[in-house]
């Protein structure tokens, strides 16, 4: 018999941190909503967002734009 997975309030808070970051909220904004410390919010984001391919692509796009502007100067 498979075991049932229990979703806790902690799981919802961690999901909120991740979704807020994906929506563009800053760490201070995320902490204000969730009640997490900066350290805890960063640990959650390091864990979940490290696997986010779309955010990685966006970061590379930003780096490319910045680099091209720097080179043009």
PDB file of N, CA, C and O in Angstrom:
ATOM      1  N   UNK A   1       0.847  -1.186   0.000  1.00  0.00           N
ATOM      2  CA  UNK A   1       0.000   0.000   0.000  1.00  0.00           C
ATOM      3  C   UNK A   1       0.889   1.245   0.000  1.00  0.00           C
ATOM      4  O   UNK A   1       1.746   1.385   0.872  1.00  0.00           O
ATOM      5  N   UNK A   2       0.700   2.148  -0.963  1.00  0.00           N
ATOM      6  CA  UNK A   2       1.530   3.351  -1.003  1.00  0.00           C
ATOM      7  C   UNK A   2       1.199   4.287   0.160  1.00  0.00           C
ATOM      8  O   UNK A   2       0.058   4.380   0.615  1.00  0.00           O
ATOM      9  N   UNK A   3       2.236   4.967   0.616  1.00  0.00           N
ATOM     10  CA  UNK A   3       2.003   5.926   1.697  1.00  0.00           C
ATOM     11  C   UNK A   3       1.444   7.223   1.125  1.00  0.00           C
ATOM     12  O   UNK A   3       1.751   7.594  -0.008  1.00  0.00           O
ATOM     13  N   UNK A   4       0.637   7.897   1.900  1.00  0.00           N
ATOM     14  CA  UNK A   4       0.067   9.172   1.488  1.00  0.00           C
ATOM     15  C   UNK A   4       1.027  10.293   1.834  1.00  0.00           C
ATOM     16  O   UNK A   4       1.654  10.281   2.894  1.00  0.00           O
ATOM     17  N   UNK A   5       1.138  11.247   0.951  1.00  0.00           N
ATOM     18  CA  UNK A   5       1.991  12.390   1.215  1.00  0.00           C
ATOM     19  C   UNK A   5       1.163  13.452   1.932  1.00  0.00           C
ATOM     20  O   UNK A   5       0.047  13.772   1.521  1.00  0.00           O
ATOM     21  N   UNK A   6       1.715  13.979   2.983  1.00  0.00           N
ATOM     22  CA  UNK A   6       1.051  15.021   3.735  1.00  0.00           C
ATOM     23  C   UNK A   6       1.650  16.369   3.360  1.00  0.00           C
ATOM     24  O   UNK A   6       2.868  16.544   3.405  1.00  0.00           O
ATOM     25  N   UNK A   7       0.819  17.298   2.998  1.00  0.00           N
ATOM     26  CA  UNK A   7       1.266  18.654   2.691  1.00  0.00           C
ATOM     27  C   UNK A   7       1.074  19.492   3.944  1.00  0.00           C
ATOM     28  O   UNK A   7      -0.004  19.512   4.539  1.00  0.00           O
ATOM     29  N   UNK A   8       2.127  20.175   4.330  1.00  0.00           N
ATOM     30  CA  UNK A   8       2.099  20.965   5.556  1.00  0.00           C
ATOM     31  C   UNK A   8       2.036  22.456   5.244  1.00  0.00           C
ATOM     32  O   UNK A   8       2.214  22.872   4.099  1.00  0.00           O
ATOM     33  N   UNK A   9       1.781  23.248   6.276  1.00  0.00           N
ATOM     34  CA  UNK A   9       1.823  24.702   6.119  1.00  0.00           C
ATOM     35  C   UNK A   9       3.199  25.136   5.644  1.00  0.00           C
ATOM     36  O   UNK A   9       3.324  26.082   4.865  1.00  0.00           O
ATOM     37  N   UNK A  10       4.233  24.444   6.114  1.00  0.00           N
ATOM     38  CA  UNK A  10       5.613  24.747   5.700  1.00  0.00           C
ATOM     39  C   UNK A  10       5.768  24.580   4.188  1.00  0.00           C
ATOM     40  O   UNK A  10       6.425  25.392   3.536  1.00  0.00           O
ATOM     41  N   UNK A  11       5.169  23.539   3.639  1.00  0.00           N
ATOM     42  CA  UNK A  11       5.221  23.315   2.192  1.00  0.00           C
ATOM     43  C   UNK A  11       4.575  24.483   1.440  1.00  0.00           C
ATOM     44  O   UNK A  11       5.097  24.935   0.421  1.00  0.00           O
ATOM     45  N   UNK A  12       3.445  24.963   1.945  1.00  0.00           N
ATOM     46  CA  UNK A  12       2.777  26.095   1.300  1.00  0.00           C
ATOM     47  C   UNK A  12       3.623  27.360   1.374  1.00  0.00           C
ATOM     48  O   UNK A  12       3.682  28.126   0.412  1.00  0.00           O
ATOM     49  N   UNK A  13       4.280  27.582   2.515  1.00  0.00           N
ATOM     50  CA  UNK A  13       5.138  28.761   2.656  1.00  0.00           C
ATOM     51  C   UNK A  13       6.331  28.677   1.701  1.00  0.00           C
ATOM     52  O   UNK A  13       6.699  29.674   1.080  1.00  0.00           O
ATOM     53  N   UNK A  14       6.930  27.505   1.584  1.00  0.00           N
ATOM     54  CA  UNK A  14       8.058  27.334   0.661  1.00  0.00           C
ATOM     55  C   UNK A  14       7.625  27.551  -0.784  1.00  0.00           C
ATOM     56  O   UNK A  14       8.352  28.155  -1.571  1.00  0.00           O
ATOM     57  N   UNK A  15       6.445  27.060  -1.127  1.00  0.00           N
ATOM     58  CA  UNK A  15       5.911  27.284  -2.464  1.00  0.00           C
ATOM     59  C   UNK A  15       5.660  28.766  -2.698  1.00  0.00           C
ATOM     60  O   UNK A  15       5.935  29.280  -3.782  1.00  0.00           O
ATOM     61  N   UNK A  16       5.140  29.450  -1.692  1.00  0.00           N
ATOM     62  CA  UNK A  16       4.907  30.893  -1.815  1.00  0.00           C
ATOM     63  C   UNK A  16       6.213  31.628  -2.082  1.00  0.00           C
ATOM     64  O   UNK A  16       6.253  32.533  -2.916  1.00  0.00           O
ATOM     65  N   UNK A  17       7.275  31.253  -1.387  1.00  0.00           N
ATOM     66  CA  UNK A  17       8.585  31.893  -1.601  1.00  0.00           C
ATOM     67  C   UNK A  17       9.007  31.723  -3.060  1.00  0.00           C
ATOM     68  O   UNK A  17       9.426  32.682  -3.708  1.00  0.00           O
ATOM     69  N   UNK A  18       8.896  30.518  -3.561  1.00  0.00           N
ATOM     70  CA  UNK A  18       9.310  30.235  -4.933  1.00  0.00           C
ATOM     71  C   UNK A  18       8.457  30.988  -5.940  1.00  0.00           C
ATOM     72  O   UNK A  18       8.990  31.586  -6.875  1.00  0.00           O
ATOM     73  N   UNK A  19       7.157  30.969  -5.766  1.00  0.00           N
ATOM     74  CA  UNK A  19       6.267  31.657  -6.701  1.00  0.00           C
ATOM     75  C   UNK A  19       6.472  33.164  -6.660  1.00  0.00           C
ATOM     76  O   UNK A  19       6.454  33.822  -7.700  1.00  0.00           O
ATOM     77  N   UNK A  20       6.667  33.711  -5.469  1.00  0.00           N
ATOM     78  CA  UNK A  20       6.912  35.150  -5.364  1.00  0.00           C
ATOM     79  C   UNK A  20       8.195  35.547  -6.094  1.00  0.00           C
ATOM     80  O   UNK A  20       8.232  36.563  -6.787  1.00  0.00           O
ATOM     81  N   UNK A  21       9.233  34.747  -5.935  1.00  0.00           N
ATOM     82  CA  UNK A  21      10.494  35.032  -6.632  1.00  0.00           C
ATOM     83  C   UNK A  21      10.305  34.962  -8.140  1.00  0.00           C
ATOM     84  O   UNK A  21      10.815  35.810  -8.872  1.00  0.00           O
ATOM     85  N   UNK A  22       9.581  33.966  -8.603  1.00  0.00           N
ATOM     86  CA  UNK A  22       9.320  33.845 -10.045  1.00  0.00           C
ATOM     87  C   UNK A  22       8.501  35.021 -10.566  1.00  0.00           C
ATOM     88  O   UNK A  22       8.611  35.392 -11.735  1.00  0.00           O
ATOM     89  N   UNK A  23       7.685  35.602  -9.701  1.00  0.00           N
ATOM     90  CA  UNK A  23       6.868  36.765 -10.085  1.00  0.00           C
ATOM     91  C   UNK A  23       7.666  38.063 -10.037  1.00  0.00           C
ATOM     92  O   UNK A  23       7.163  39.115 -10.433  1.00  0.00           O
ATOM     93  N   UNK A  24       8.908  37.996  -9.554  1.00  0.00           N
ATOM     94  CA  UNK A  24       9.752  39.189  -9.531  1.00  0.00           C
ATOM     95  C   UNK A  24       9.839  39.880  -8.187  1.00  0.00           C
ATOM     96  O   UNK A  24      10.416  40.964  -8.098  1.00  0.00           O
ATOM     97  N   UNK A  25       9.288  39.292  -7.141  1.00  0.00           N
ATOM     98  CA  UNK A  25       9.371  39.906  -5.808  1.00  0.00           C
ATOM     99  C   UNK A  25      10.812  39.853  -5.299  1.00  0.00           C
ATOM    100  O   UNK A  25      11.549  38.908  -5.580  1.00  0.00           O
ATOM    101  N   UNK A  26      11.191  40.865  -4.559  1.00  0.00           N
ATOM    102  CA  UNK A  26      12.523  40.905  -3.970  1.00  0.00           C
ATOM    103  C   UNK A  26      12.546  40.050  -2.701  1.00  0.00           C
ATOM    104  O   UNK A  26      11.501  39.681  -2.166  1.00  0.00           O
ATOM    105  N   UNK A  27      13.750  39.745  -2.235  1.00  0.00           N
ATOM    106  CA  UNK A  27      13.882  38.969  -0.991  1.00  0.00           C
ATOM    107  C   UNK A  27      13.207  39.704   0.178  1.00  0.00           C
ATOM    108  O   UNK A  27      12.475  39.070   0.937  1.00  0.00           O
ATOM    109  N   UNK A  28      13.428  41.022   0.352  1.00  0.00           N
ATOM    110  CA  UNK A  28      12.730  41.702   1.450  1.00  0.00           C
ATOM    111  C   UNK A  28      11.202  41.608   1.330  1.00  0.00           C
ATOM    112  O   UNK A  28      10.512  41.447   2.337  1.00  0.00           O
ATOM    113  N   UNK A  29      10.680  41.705   0.122  1.00  0.00           N
ATOM    114  CA  UNK A  29       9.232  41.585  -0.072  1.00  0.00           C
ATOM    115  C   UNK A  29       8.758  40.172   0.294  1.00  0.00           C
ATOM    116  O   UNK A  29       7.730  40.002   0.950  1.00  0.00           O
ATOM    117  N   UNK A  30       9.511  39.180  -0.135  1.00  0.00           N
ATOM    118  CA  UNK A  30       9.164  37.791   0.175  1.00  0.00           C
ATOM    119  C   UNK A  30       9.161  37.566   1.689  1.00  0.00           C
ATOM    120  O   UNK A  30       8.262  36.919   2.226  1.00  0.00           O
ATOM    121  N   UNK A  31      10.169  38.103   2.367  1.00  0.00           N
ATOM    122  CA  UNK A  31      10.260  37.945   3.824  1.00  0.00           C
ATOM    123  C   UNK A  31       9.103  38.641   4.531  1.00  0.00           C
ATOM    124  O   UNK A  31       8.588  38.141   5.531  1.00  0.00           O
ATOM    125  N   UNK A  32       8.697  39.797   4.008  1.00  0.00           N
ATOM    126  CA  UNK A  32       7.592  40.540   4.619  1.00  0.00           C
ATOM    127  C   UNK A  32       6.286  39.755   4.547  1.00  0.00           C
ATOM    128  O   UNK A  32       5.454  39.835   5.451  1.00  0.00           O
ATOM    129  N   UNK A  33       6.115  39.005   3.477  1.00  0.00           N
ATOM    130  CA  UNK A  33       4.883  38.235   3.300  1.00  0.00           C
ATOM    131  C   UNK A  33       4.915  36.920   4.070  1.00  0.00           C
ATOM    132  O   UNK A  33       3.936  36.551   4.719  1.00  0.00           O
ATOM    133  N   UNK A  34       6.043  36.214   3.998  1.00  0.00           N
ATOM    134  CA  UNK A  34       6.116  34.862   4.558  1.00  0.00           C
ATOM    135  C   UNK A  34       6.557  34.817   6.012  1.00  0.00           C
ATOM    136  O   UNK A  34       6.295  33.842   6.716  1.00  0.00           O
ATOM    137  N   UNK A  35       7.228  35.876   6.463  1.00  0.00           N
ATOM    138  CA  UNK A  35       7.750  35.877   7.820  1.00  0.00           C
ATOM    139  C   UNK A  35       9.094  35.187   7.945  1.00  0.00           C
ATOM    140  O   UNK A  35       9.627  35.067   9.048  1.00  0.00           O
ATOM    141  N   UNK A  36       9.646  34.734   6.838  1.00  0.00           N
ATOM    142  CA  UNK A  36      10.967  34.100   6.860  1.00  0.00           C
ATOM    143  C   UNK A  36      12.068  35.149   7.026  1.00  0.00           C
ATOM    144  O   UNK A  36      11.890  36.316   6.676  1.00  0.00           O
ATOM    145  N   UNK A  37      13.196  34.717   7.561  1.00  0.00           N
ATOM    146  CA  UNK A  37      14.385  35.572   7.599  1.00  0.00           C
ATOM    147  C   UNK A  37      15.000  35.587   6.202  1.00  0.00           C
ATOM    148  O   UNK A  37      14.669  34.751   5.362  1.00  0.00           O
ATOM    149  N   UNK A  38      15.898  36.542   5.960  1.00  0.00           N
ATOM    150  CA  UNK A  38      16.590  36.600   4.673  1.00  0.00           C
ATOM    151  C   UNK A  38      17.332  35.283   4.433  1.00  0.00           C
ATOM    152  O   UNK A  38      17.308  34.741   3.328  1.00  0.00           O
ATOM    153  N   UNK A  39      17.985  34.777   5.472  1.00  0.00           N
ATOM    154  CA  UNK A  39      18.764  33.549   5.348  1.00  0.00           C
ATOM    155  C   UNK A  39      17.879  32.377   4.922  1.00  0.00           C
ATOM    156  O   UNK A  39      18.232  31.634   4.005  1.00  0.00           O
ATOM    157  N   UNK A  40      16.743  32.212   5.578  1.00  0.00           N
ATOM    158  CA  UNK A  40      15.850  31.102   5.260  1.00  0.00           C
ATOM    159  C   UNK A  40      15.274  31.242   3.855  1.00  0.00           C
ATOM    160  O   UNK A  40      15.224  30.268   3.103  1.00  0.00           O
ATOM    161  N   UNK A  41      14.843  32.443   3.502  1.00  0.00           N
ATOM    162  CA  UNK A  41      14.295  32.661   2.161  1.00  0.00           C
ATOM    163  C   UNK A  41      15.345  32.340   1.097  1.00  0.00           C
ATOM    164  O   UNK A  41      15.031  31.714   0.085  1.00  0.00           O
ATOM    165  N   UNK A  42      16.577  32.760   1.322  1.00  0.00           N
ATOM    166  CA  UNK A  42      17.646  32.463   0.371  1.00  0.00           C
ATOM    167  C   UNK A  42      17.912  30.972   0.270  1.00  0.00           C
ATOM    168  O   UNK A  42      18.156  30.463  -0.824  1.00  0.00           O
ATOM    169  N   UNK A  43      17.871  30.267   1.385  1.00  0.00           N
ATOM    170  CA  UNK A  43      18.088  28.812   1.363  1.00  0.00           C
ATOM    171  C   UNK A  43      16.998  28.114   0.559  1.00  0.00           C
ATOM    172  O   UNK A  43      17.281  27.195  -0.209  1.00  0.00           O
ATOM    173  N   UNK A  44      15.760  28.547   0.735  1.00  0.00           N
ATOM    174  CA  UNK A  44      14.647  27.965  -0.025  1.00  0.00           C
ATOM    175  C   UNK A  44      14.837  28.238  -1.511  1.00  0.00           C
ATOM    176  O   UNK A  44      14.659  27.345  -2.340  1.00  0.00           O
ATOM    177  N   UNK A  45      15.196  29.468  -1.843  1.00  0.00           N
ATOM    178  CA  UNK A  45      15.373  29.831  -3.246  1.00  0.00           C
ATOM    179  C   UNK A  45      16.554  29.104  -3.871  1.00  0.00           C
ATOM    180  O   UNK A  45      16.487  28.697  -5.031  1.00  0.00           O
ATOM    181  N   UNK A  46      17.629  28.938  -3.119  1.00  0.00           N
ATOM    182  CA  UNK A  46      18.782  28.195  -3.651  1.00  0.00           C
ATOM    183  C   UNK A  46      18.367  26.765  -4.003  1.00  0.00           C
ATOM    184  O   UNK A  46      18.817  26.206  -5.003  1.00  0.00           O
ATOM    185  N   UNK A  47      17.526  26.198  -3.190  1.00  0.00           N
ATOM    186  CA  UNK A  47      17.096  24.809  -3.407  1.00  0.00           C
ATOM    187  C   UNK A  47      16.155  24.689  -4.607  1.00  0.00           C
ATOM    188  O   UNK A  47      16.376  23.855  -5.485  1.00  0.00           O
ATOM    189  N   UNK A  48      15.120  25.506  -4.649  1.00  0.00           N
ATOM    190  CA  UNK A  48      14.089  25.350  -5.668  1.00  0.00           C
ATOM    191  C   UNK A  48      14.402  26.057  -6.981  1.00  0.00           C
ATOM    192  O   UNK A  48      14.130  25.514  -8.052  1.00  0.00           O
ATOM    193  N   UNK A  49      14.968  27.257  -6.915  1.00  0.00           N
ATOM    194  CA  UNK A  49      15.194  28.005  -8.148  1.00  0.00           C
ATOM    195  C   UNK A  49      16.427  27.549  -8.900  1.00  0.00           C
ATOM    196  O   UNK A  49      16.579  27.863 -10.080  1.00  0.00           O
ATOM    197  N   UNK A  50      17.310  26.816  -8.242  1.00  0.00           N
ATOM    198  CA  UNK A  50      18.481  26.290  -8.935  1.00  0.00           C
ATOM    199  C   UNK A  50      18.066  25.329 -10.045  1.00  0.00           C
ATOM    200  O   UNK A  50      18.836  25.070 -10.970  1.00  0.00           O
ATOM    201  N   UNK A  51      16.867  24.810  -9.952  1.00  0.00           N
ATOM    202  CA  UNK A  51      16.377  23.845 -10.939  1.00  0.00           C
ATOM    203  C   UNK A  51      15.468  24.480 -11.982  1.00  0.00           C
ATOM    204  O   UNK A  51      14.891  23.774 -12.810  1.00  0.00           O
ATOM    205  N   UNK A  52      15.332  25.808 -11.954  1.00  0.00           N
ATOM    206  CA  UNK A  52      14.381  26.494 -12.823  1.00  0.00           C
ATOM    207  C   UNK A  52      15.052  26.886 -14.143  1.00  0.00           C
ATOM    208  O   UNK A  52      15.806  27.858 -14.196  1.00  0.00           O
ATOM    209  N   UNK A  53      14.779  26.137 -15.189  1.00  0.00           N
ATOM    210  CA  UNK A  53      15.408  26.370 -16.495  1.00  0.00           C
ATOM    211  C   UNK A  53      15.034  27.723 -17.080  1.00  0.00           C
ATOM    212  O   UNK A  53      15.877  28.394 -17.674  1.00  0.00           O
ATOM    213  N   UNK A  54      13.792  28.128 -16.920  1.00  0.00           N
ATOM    214  CA  UNK A  54      13.351  29.416 -17.466  1.00  0.00           C
ATOM    215  C   UNK A  54      14.106  30.576 -16.820  1.00  0.00           C
ATOM    216  O   UNK A  54      14.502  31.518 -17.506  1.00  0.00           O
ATOM    217  N   UNK A  55      14.305  30.511 -15.505  1.00  0.00           N
ATOM    218  CA  UNK A  55      15.042  31.577 -14.825  1.00  0.00           C
ATOM    219  C   UNK A  55      16.503  31.584 -15.271  1.00  0.00           C
ATOM    220  O   UNK A  55      17.101  32.652 -15.397  1.00  0.00           O
ATOM    221  N   UNK A  56      17.079  30.421 -15.510  1.00  0.00           N
ATOM    222  CA  UNK A  56      18.458  30.345 -15.997  1.00  0.00           C
ATOM    223  C   UNK A  56      18.563  31.008 -17.370  1.00  0.00           C
ATOM    224  O   UNK A  56      19.499  31.765 -17.629  1.00  0.00           O
ATOM    225  N   UNK A  57      17.609  30.724 -18.238  1.00  0.00           N
ATOM    226  CA  UNK A  57      17.611  31.338 -19.569  1.00  0.00           C
ATOM    227  C   UNK A  57      17.472  32.854 -19.476  1.00  0.00           C
ATOM    228  O   UNK A  57      18.159  33.585 -20.190  1.00  0.00           O
ATOM    229  N   UNK A  58      16.594  33.326 -18.606  1.00  0.00           N
ATOM    230  CA  UNK A  58      16.403  34.766 -18.424  1.00  0.00           C
ATOM    231  C   UNK A  58      17.681  35.422 -17.915  1.00  0.00           C
ATOM    232  O   UNK A  58      18.042  36.511 -18.362  1.00  0.00           O
ATOM    233  N   UNK A  59      18.367  34.765 -16.984  1.00  0.00           N
ATOM    234  CA  UNK A  59      19.614  35.306 -16.446  1.00  0.00           C
ATOM    235  C   UNK A  59      20.671  35.429 -17.537  1.00  0.00           C
ATOM    236  O   UNK A  59      21.380  36.433 -17.603  1.00  0.00           O
ATOM    237  N   UNK A  60      20.780  34.424 -18.387  1.00  0.00           N
ATOM    238  CA  UNK A  60      21.750  34.467 -19.483  1.00  0.00           C
ATOM    239  C   UNK A  60      21.390  35.585 -20.461  1.00  0.00           C
ATOM    240  O   UNK A  60      22.276  36.281 -20.956  1.00  0.00           O
ATOM    241  N   UNK A  61      20.107  35.760 -20.741  1.00  0.00           N
ATOM    242  CA  UNK A  61      19.672  36.857 -21.615  1.00  0.00           C
ATOM    243  C   UNK A  61      20.077  38.208 -21.035  1.00  0.00           C
ATOM    244  O   UNK A  61      20.559  39.077 -21.761  1.00  0.00           O
ATOM    245  N   UNK A  62      19.885  38.388 -19.731  1.00  0.00           N
ATOM    246  CA  UNK A  62      20.264  39.640 -19.080  1.00  0.00           C
ATOM    247  C   UNK A  62      21.772  39.860 -19.154  1.00  0.00           C
ATOM    248  O   UNK A  62      22.230  40.976 -19.402  1.00  0.00           O
ATOM    249  N   UNK A  63      22.536  38.801 -18.940  1.00  0.00           N
ATOM    250  CA  UNK A  63      23.989  38.905 -19.018  1.00  0.00           C
ATOM    251  C   UNK A  63      24.424  39.289 -20.427  1.00  0.00           C
ATOM    252  O   UNK A  63      25.312  40.125 -20.594  1.00  0.00           O
ATOM    253  N   UNK A  64      23.820  38.697 -21.422  1.00  0.00           N
ATOM    254  CA  UNK A  64      24.153  39.001 -22.810  1.00  0.00           C
ATOM    255  C   UNK A  64      23.861  40.463 -23.139  1.00  0.00           C
ATOM    256  O   UNK A  64      24.683  41.136 -23.762  1.00  0.00           O
ATOM    257  N   UNK A  65      22.705  40.950 -22.727  1.00  0.00           N
ATOM    258  CA  UNK A  65      22.339  42.353 -22.970  1.00  0.00           C
ATOM    259  C   UNK A  65      23.326  43.283 -22.283  1.00  0.00           C
ATOM    260  O   UNK A  65      23.790  44.250 -22.887  1.00  0.00           O
ATOM    261  N   UNK A  66      23.653  42.999 -21.023  1.00  0.00           N
ATOM    262  CA  UNK A  66      24.606  43.826 -20.285  1.00  0.00           C
ATOM    263  C   UNK A  66      25.957  43.831 -20.977  1.00  0.00           C
ATOM    264  O   UNK A  66      26.561  44.889 -21.157  1.00  0.00           O
ATOM    265  N   UNK A  67      26.436  42.654 -21.368  1.00  0.00           N
ATOM    266  CA  UNK A  67      27.754  42.540 -21.995  1.00  0.00           C
ATOM    267  C   UNK A  67      27.805  43.296 -23.302  1.00  0.00           C
ATOM    268  O   UNK A  67      28.795  43.971 -23.584  1.00  0.00           O
ATOM    269  N   UNK A  68      26.755  43.200 -24.111  1.00  0.00           N
ATOM    270  CA  UNK A  68      26.727  43.914 -25.385  1.00  0.00           C
ATOM    271  C   UNK A  68      26.739  45.423 -25.183  1.00  0.00           C
ATOM    272  O   UNK A  68      27.371  46.143 -25.956  1.00  0.00           O
ATOM    273  N   UNK A  69      26.048  45.915 -24.153  1.00  0.00           N
ATOM    274  CA  UNK A  69      26.079  47.355 -23.845  1.00  0.00           C
ATOM    275  C   UNK A  69      27.462  47.788 -23.414  1.00  0.00           C
ATOM    276  O   UNK A  69      27.939  48.843 -23.830  1.00  0.00           O
ATOM    277  N   UNK A  70      28.124  46.977 -22.573  1.00  0.00           N
ATOM    278  CA  UNK A  70      29.478  47.281 -22.108  1.00  0.00           C
ATOM    279  C   UNK A  70      30.456  47.316 -23.276  1.00  0.00           C
ATOM    280  O   UNK A  70      31.312  48.198 -23.343  1.00  0.00           O
ATOM    281  N   UNK A  71      30.336  46.383 -24.174  1.00  0.00           N
ATOM    282  CA  UNK A  71      31.224  46.311 -25.326  1.00  0.00           C
ATOM    283  C   UNK A  71      31.037  47.491 -26.258  1.00  0.00           C
ATOM    284  O   UNK A  71      31.993  47.945 -26.887  1.00  0.00           O
ATOM    285  N   UNK A  72      29.804  47.995 -26.354  1.00  0.00           N
ATOM    286  CA  UNK A  72      29.486  49.108 -27.252  1.00  0.00           C
ATOM    287  C   UNK A  72      30.027  50.434 -26.747  1.00  0.00           C
ATOM    288  O   UNK A  72      30.143  51.383 -27.522  1.00  0.00           O
ATOM    289  N   UNK A  73      30.357  50.520 -25.479  1.00  0.00           N
ATOM    290  CA  UNK A  73      30.828  51.797 -24.907  1.00  0.00           C
ATOM    291  C   UNK A  73      32.272  52.062 -25.228  1.00  0.00           C
ATOM    292  O   UNK A  73      32.816  53.088 -24.822  1.00  0.00           O
TER     293      UNK A  73
END
